[in-house]
């Protein structure tokens, strides 16, 4: 069986966002207040119209509390196939609460799932649940990578 060669493909911002858009399985990393170590959270996310990575949660969750305190965060974007391509995106998070502005949640849903059958019901649910939205503006990112062997071992 031939060995798969690991790849690292450097991309510009537009290519990065094109890579991220169809991928919704992510690991969000924020910074813990207690000791500064990473707080990792598996999340579902997407890309908004402004090119930010967006994730919904609740204000009580560690990821939201951490992002309010320290906007610096990282997102590991995974492919549906665990062995598929991935990228780490570093950025700064802004937290929006549905009780203050529910429209970014509509944009989030549209960009990930398309149209909702009842937008008024959706808006009401976001407000009633007190949801929070993290909008992460990419400031730097790794190459888009795939796992495998170093090229020097491909022929073995």
C-alpha positions in Angstrom: 0.0 0.0 0.0 1.5 3.4 -1.0 2.2 5.8 1.8 0.4 9.1 2.0 2.8 12.1 2.0 2.0 14.9 4.5 1.4 18.3 3.0 1.5 21.9 4.1 -0.1 24.4 1.7 0.3 28.1 2.5 -2.8 30.1 1.6 -3.9 33.7 1.5 -6.9 34.8 3.5 -9.5 34.3 0.7 -8.2 30.7 0.2 -8.3 30.1 3.9 -11.9 31.2 4.2 -12.8 29.0 1.1 -11.2 26.1 3.0 -13.0 26.8 6.3 -16.5 27.6 4.9 -17.7 24.0 4.2 -16.0 22.6 7.4 -18.0 23.0 10.6 -16.1 20.7 13.0 -13.7 22.8 15.0 -11.8 23.0 18.3 -11.8 26.4 19.8 -9.0 27.3 22.2 -9.3 30.2 24.6 -7.1 31.1 27.6 -8.0 30.1 31.1 -8.0 32.8 33.7 -6.6 30.6 36.4 -3.3 29.7 34.9 -3.1 30.9 31.3 -3.2 27.4 29.8 -5.4 26.6 26.8 -9.1 25.8 27.3 -10.1 23.6 24.3 -13.7 23.2 23.3 -15.1 21.1 20.5 -17.6 23.3 18.6 -19.6 23.7 15.4 -18.7 26.8 13.5 -18.7 28.6 10.2 -17.7 31.8 8.4 -19.8 34.9 8.4 -20.2 37.4 5.6 -17.3 39.5 7.0 -14.9 36.6 6.9 -14.9 35.9 10.6 -15.1 32.4 12.1 -18.3 32.2 14.1 -19.4 29.9 16.9 -22.4 30.0 19.2 -22.5 29.1 22.8 -23.9 30.4 26.1 -22.5 33.2 28.3 -21.9 30.8 31.2 -19.5 28.6 29.2 -15.8 28.8 29.7 -15.1 29.6 26.1 -17.3 32.7 26.2 -16.1 33.9 29.6 -12.5 33.4 28.5 -13.1 35.3 25.2 -14.7 38.2 27.0 -11.6 38.5 29.3 -8.9 37.8 26.7 -9.9 38.1 23.0 -6.9 36.1 21.7 -8.0 32.6 20.6 -7.2 29.8 18.1 -9.5 27.6 16.1 -8.5 24.2 14.8 -10.7 23.6 11.7 -11.1 19.9 10.9 -12.3 18.1 7.9 -15.3 15.7 8.2 -12.9 12.9 7.6 -10.6 13.0 10.7 -7.7 12.1 8.4 -8.5 15.0 6.1 -7.0 18.4 5.7 -7.0 20.8 8.7 -5.8 24.3 9.6 -5.2 26.4 12.7 -6.5 29.9 12.7 -5.4 32.4 15.3 -7.4 35.5 15.9 -9.3 37.9 18.1 -12.8 37.2 19.4 -15.7 39.5 19.8 -18.7 38.3 21.8 -22.2 39.3 20.8 -25.2 38.4 22.9 -28.5 37.6 21.3 -30.3 39.8 23.9 -28.4 42.8 22.5 -28.4 41.9 18.7 -30.0 38.7 17.3 -29.3 39.4 13.6 -25.7 38.0 13.7 -27.2 34.7 14.8 -29.4 34.7 11.7 -26.3 35.2 9.5 -24.6 32.4 11.4 -27.4 30.0 10.8 -27.7 30.9 7.1 -24.0 30.5 6.4 -23.9 27.0 8.0 -27.4 25.6 7.4 -29.2 27.7 4.9 -32.7 29.0 5.4 -34.7 28.4 8.6 -38.4 27.5 8.2 -39.4 30.2 10.7 -37.0 33.1 11.3 -39.1 34.7 14.0 -39.2 31.5 16.0 -35.4 31.2 15.6 -34.8 34.7 16.7 -37.0 34.2 19.7 -35.3 31.0 20.7 -31.8 32.7 20.5 -33.0 35.5 22.8 -34.9 33.2 25.2 -31.9 30.9 25.5 -29.6 33.9 26.0 -27.1 32.7 23.4 -23.8 34.2 22.7 -21.9 34.4 19.4 -18.1 34.5 19.2 -16.9 36.2 16.0 -13.2 35.5 15.5 -11.3 37.7 13.1 -8.3 35.8 11.6 -5.0 37.5 12.3 -2.7 34.6 11.3 -3.0 30.9 10.3 -1.0 27.9 9.6 -0.7 26.2 6.2 -3.5 23.9 5.3 -2.1 20.6 6.3 -2.7 16.9 5.8 -1.2 14.1 7.8 1.1 11.4 6.5 4.7 10.5 6.1 7.6 12.9 5.2 8.3 12.9 1.5 11.6 11.2 2.2 9.8 8.1 3.3 7.2 8.0 0.5 9.0 5.3 -1.5 9.5 2.8 1.3 
